[in-house]
């Protein structure tokens, strides 16, 4: 965001004090300009005040670097919901697996799903490629799921809902405008 220093120089000291107070209204550049203008006007800051203002500026810069689009949040929530359904399936089918070692793969899949949701909500844009891979593998496995519809209709419906949620999350991730993508 562009901040015009000349506009800030026209403000009085009391107005500039608002910029250096801890709040979420101003960007780091405007806080920095206000701080420097006040120093140039002869305002004396204690070492503690200077440190606090520099800390405020650095915190603002860090949060400004990462822009999290609302679709990141929505997609993460959908993946979390998909994982919650997976937990329900895992609990429901836990005792039906032939050997306890077979529980490791579904458990690891759930860990990966929740990690994906977390990273999506943090604005990690490359997660859309990982989710795309999951959706492709899930789509390739759909014939197996559909064959189980008569054997276990509830499981089939739960898996279909998971697939729909993940596809929805994928669509949201790809609808994020290019200028809002985090390049990390």
The 8 nearest C-alpha neighbors of each residue, nearest first, counted from 0:
[[1, 2, 26, 28, 63, 27, 29, 3],
 [2, 0, 3, 28, 29, 26, 4, 27],
 [1, 3, 29, 4, 0, 28, 26, 6],
 [4, 2, 5, 6, 1, 7, 29, 32],
 [3, 5, 7, 6, 8, 2, 32, 29],
 [6, 4, 8, 7, 3, 9, 2, 10],
 [7, 5, 9, 8, 4, 3, 10, 2],
 [6, 8, 4, 9, 10, 5, 33, 3],
 [9, 7, 5, 6, 10, 4, 36, 11],
 [10, 8, 7, 6, 5, 11, 4, 12],
 [11, 9, 7, 8, 14, 15, 12, 6],
 [12, 10, 14, 13, 15, 9, 8, 7],
 [11, 13, 15, 14, 16, 10, 37, 40],
 [12, 14, 16, 15, 11, 17, 10, 18],
 [15, 13, 16, 12, 11, 17, 10, 18],
 [14, 16, 12, 18, 17, 13, 33, 11],
 [17, 15, 13, 18, 19, 14, 12, 20],
 [18, 16, 15, 20, 14, 19, 13, 21],
 [19, 17, 15, 30, 16, 20, 33, 25],
 [18, 20, 16, 30, 17, 52, 21, 34],
 [19, 21, 17, 18, 22, 16, 52, 30],
 [22, 20, 19, 55, 23, 18, 52, 17],
 [23, 21, 24, 20, 25, 18, 19, 17],
 [24, 22, 25, 21, 26, 59, 20, 18],
 [25, 23, 22, 26, 18, 21, 17, 20],
 [26, 24, 23, 29, 18, 27, 30, 22],
 [25, 27, 29, 28, 59, 30, 24, 63],
 [26, 28, 56, 30, 59, 29, 60, 31],
 [27, 29, 31, 30, 26, 32, 2, 56],
 [28, 30, 32, 31, 27, 26, 33, 2],
 [31, 29, 33, 27, 18, 28, 19, 32],
 [30, 32, 28, 34, 29, 33, 27, 35],
 [31, 33, 29, 35, 34, 30, 36, 28],
 [34, 32, 36, 30, 15, 31, 35, 29],
 [33, 35, 31, 37, 32, 36, 30, 38],
 [34, 36, 38, 32, 37, 33, 39, 31],
 [37, 35, 39, 33, 38, 34, 32, 40],
 [36, 38, 40, 34, 42, 39, 35, 33],
 [39, 37, 42, 35, 41, 40, 36, 34],
 [40, 38, 36, 41, 37, 35, 42, 34],
 [41, 39, 37, 38, 42, 36, 12, 35],
 [42, 40, 38, 39, 43, 37, 36, 44],
 [41, 43, 38, 37, 40, 44, 39, 12],
 [44, 42, 41, 38, 45, 37, 40, 49],
 [45, 43, 48, 49, 46, 42, 38, 47],
 [44, 46, 48, 47, 49, 43, 50, 51],
 [45, 47, 49, 48, 50, 44, 51, 43],
 [46, 48, 50, 45, 49, 51, 44, 52],
 [49, 47, 51, 45, 50, 46, 44, 52],
 [50, 48, 46, 52, 51, 47, 44, 53],
 [49, 51, 47, 53, 48, 52, 54, 46],
 [50, 52, 48, 54, 49, 53, 47, 55],
 [53, 51, 55, 49, 54, 50, 48, 56],
 [54, 52, 56, 50, 55, 51, 49, 57],
 [53, 55, 51, 57, 52, 56, 50, 58],
 [56, 54, 52, 58, 53, 57, 51, 59],
 [57, 55, 27, 53, 59, 54, 58, 52],
 [58, 56, 60, 54, 59, 55, 53, 61],
 [59, 57, 55, 61, 60, 56, 54, 62],
 [58, 60, 56, 27, 62, 57, 61, 63],
 [61, 59, 57, 63, 58, 62, 27, 56],
 [62, 60, 58, 64, 59, 63, 57, 65],
 [61, 63, 59, 64, 60, 65, 58, 66],
 [62, 64, 60, 61, 65, 59, 66, 26],
 [65, 63, 61, 62, 60, 66, 59, 181],
 [66, 64, 63, 62, 67, 181, 61, 122],
 [67, 65, 68, 64, 63, 179, 181, 122],
 [66, 68, 122, 65, 71, 69, 121, 120],
 [67, 69, 70, 71, 66, 179, 122, 175],
 [68, 70, 72, 71, 73, 67, 175, 74],
 [71, 69, 73, 72, 68, 171, 74, 172],
 [72, 70, 120, 74, 69, 119, 68, 73],
 [71, 73, 120, 75, 69, 70, 74, 76],
 [74, 72, 70, 76, 75, 71, 77, 69],
 [73, 75, 168, 77, 71, 76, 72, 70],
 [76, 74, 116, 119, 120, 78, 72, 73],
 [75, 77, 79, 73, 74, 78, 80, 72],
 [78, 76, 80, 74, 79, 75, 164, 168],
 [77, 79, 81, 75, 116, 80, 76, 165],
 [80, 78, 82, 76, 81, 77, 116, 113],
 [81, 79, 83, 77, 82, 78, 76, 84],
 [80, 82, 161, 78, 84, 79, 83, 164],
 [83, 81, 85, 79, 80, 84, 112, 109],
 [84, 82, 80, 86, 85, 81, 79, 87],
 [83, 85, 87, 81, 82, 86, 88, 80],
 [84, 86, 82, 88, 83, 87, 89, 81],
 [87, 85, 89, 83, 84, 88, 90, 82],
 [86, 88, 84, 90, 85, 89, 91, 83],
 [87, 89, 91, 85, 86, 90, 92, 84],
 [90, 88, 86, 92, 87, 91, 93, 85],
 [89, 91, 93, 87, 88, 92, 86, 94],
 [90, 92, 88, 89, 93, 87, 94, 95],
 [91, 93, 95, 89, 90, 94, 88, 96],
 [94, 92, 90, 89, 95, 91, 96, 102],
 [93, 95, 96, 92, 91, 97, 90, 99],
 [96, 94, 92, 93, 97, 91, 98, 99],
 [95, 97, 98, 94, 93, 101, 92, 99],
 [98, 96, 95, 99, 101, 94, 100, 102],
 [97, 99, 100, 96, 101, 102, 95, 94],
 [100, 98, 101, 102, 96, 97, 103, 94],
 [99, 101, 102, 98, 103, 104, 97, 96],
 [102, 100, 99, 103, 98, 104, 96, 97],
 [103, 101, 100, 99, 104, 105, 106, 93],
 [102, 104, 106, 101, 105, 100, 107, 99],
 [103, 105, 107, 106, 102, 108, 101, 100],
 [106, 104, 108, 107, 102, 103, 109, 89],
 [105, 107, 103, 109, 104, 108, 102, 110],
 [106, 108, 110, 104, 109, 105, 103, 111],
 [109, 107, 105, 111, 106, 110, 104, 112],
 [110, 108, 112, 106, 107, 111, 82, 113],
 [109, 111, 107, 113, 108, 112, 114, 106],
 [110, 112, 114, 108, 109, 113, 115, 107],
 [113, 111, 109, 115, 114, 110, 82, 108],
 [112, 114, 116, 110, 115, 111, 79, 117],
 [115, 113, 111, 117, 112, 116, 110, 118],
 [114, 116, 112, 118, 113, 117, 119, 111],
 [117, 115, 75, 113, 119, 78, 114, 118],
 [116, 118, 114, 120, 115, 119, 113, 75],
 [119, 117, 121, 115, 120, 123, 116, 114],
 [120, 118, 75, 116, 122, 121, 123, 71],
 [119, 121, 72, 75, 71, 117, 122, 118],
 [120, 122, 118, 119, 123, 117, 67, 71],
 [123, 121, 67, 119, 120, 71, 124, 118],
 [124, 122, 119, 118, 125, 121, 126, 181],
 [123, 125, 126, 122, 181, 127, 180, 119],
 [126, 124, 127, 128, 123, 129, 183, 182],
 [127, 125, 129, 128, 124, 123, 130, 119],
 [126, 128, 130, 125, 129, 172, 131, 124],
 [129, 127, 131, 126, 130, 125, 132, 124],
 [128, 130, 126, 132, 131, 127, 133, 125],
 [131, 129, 133, 127, 132, 128, 126, 134],
 [130, 132, 128, 134, 129, 133, 127, 135],
 [133, 131, 129, 135, 130, 134, 136, 128],
 [132, 134, 130, 136, 131, 135, 137, 129],
 [133, 135, 137, 131, 132, 136, 138, 130],
 [136, 134, 138, 132, 137, 133, 131, 139],
 [137, 135, 139, 133, 138, 134, 132, 140],
 [138, 136, 134, 140, 135, 139, 133, 141],
 [137, 139, 135, 141, 140, 136, 134, 162],
 [138, 140, 136, 137, 141, 135, 142, 134],
 [139, 141, 137, 138, 143, 142, 136, 144],
 [140, 142, 144, 138, 143, 139, 145, 137],
 [143, 141, 145, 144, 140, 146, 139, 138],
 [144, 142, 146, 141, 145, 140, 147, 139],
 [145, 143, 141, 147, 142, 146, 155, 140],
 [144, 146, 142, 148, 147, 143, 141, 155],
 [147, 145, 143, 144, 148, 142, 149, 150],
 [148, 146, 150, 144, 145, 149, 151, 143],
 [149, 147, 152, 145, 151, 150, 146, 155],
 [148, 150, 147, 151, 152, 146, 145, 155],
 [149, 151, 147, 148, 152, 146, 155, 154],
 [150, 152, 148, 154, 153, 149, 147, 155],
 [153, 151, 148, 155, 154, 149, 156, 150],
 [154, 152, 156, 155, 151, 157, 148, 158],
 [155, 153, 157, 156, 152, 151, 158, 88],
 [156, 154, 152, 158, 153, 157, 148, 144],
 [155, 157, 159, 153, 158, 154, 152, 160],
 [158, 156, 154, 160, 159, 155, 153, 161],
 [157, 159, 161, 155, 160, 156, 154, 162],
 [158, 160, 162, 156, 161, 157, 155, 163],
 [161, 159, 163, 157, 162, 158, 164, 156],
 [162, 160, 81, 158, 164, 159, 163, 165],
 [161, 163, 159, 165, 160, 164, 166, 158],
 [162, 164, 160, 166, 165, 161, 167, 159],
 [165, 163, 167, 161, 162, 166, 77, 160],
 [164, 166, 168, 162, 167, 163, 78, 169],
 [167, 165, 169, 163, 168, 164, 162, 170],
 [166, 168, 164, 170, 165, 169, 163, 171],
 [169, 167, 74, 165, 171, 166, 170, 77],
 [168, 170, 166, 172, 167, 171, 165, 127],
 [169, 171, 167, 173, 172, 168, 174, 166],
 [172, 170, 174, 168, 169, 173, 70, 74],
 [173, 171, 169, 170, 174, 175, 127, 70],
 [172, 174, 170, 171, 175, 169, 127, 176],
 [175, 173, 171, 172, 176, 170, 70, 169],
 [174, 176, 173, 172, 177, 70, 179, 171],
 [177, 175, 179, 178, 174, 180, 173, 68],
 [176, 178, 180, 179, 175, 174, 181, 173],
 [177, 179, 176, 180, 175, 181, 182, 66],
 [180, 178, 176, 177, 181, 68, 175, 66],
 [181, 179, 177, 178, 182, 124, 176, 175],
 [180, 182, 183, 124, 179, 123, 122, 65],
 [181, 183, 180, 124, 123, 125, 179, 65],
 [182, 181, 123, 124, 125, 180, 122, 65]]
